Amino acid sequence: MEAKKLKEFLEKFPNGVEIVLLESVVTDSARGSADRPGALKLAVSDAVVKNLRGDPAKRDAFLLVRIPRDLIEREASLIILPGL
């Protein structure tokens, strides 16, 4: 799913899209190495697990969205920066 489609869903269905802060569901983590990627263990509801394990044609879309720290700081600033 592309960013444009995500924005569209957020605008059309603001109460239908669930947003969860990743740090609130991470229960364990492991850094990556040359041999393996990093890993996160998440605590989610059983309904989420069933949805992900179920029929691919009936799955919800689960996304991981990253907002870089500099954008968060820009949003809080009263200074208008070029390029925004």
Secondary structure by P-SEA (a helix, b strand, c coil): ccaaaaaaaaaaccccbbbbcccccccbbbbbcccccbbbbbbccaaaaaaaacccccccbbbbbbbcaaaaaaaacccccccc
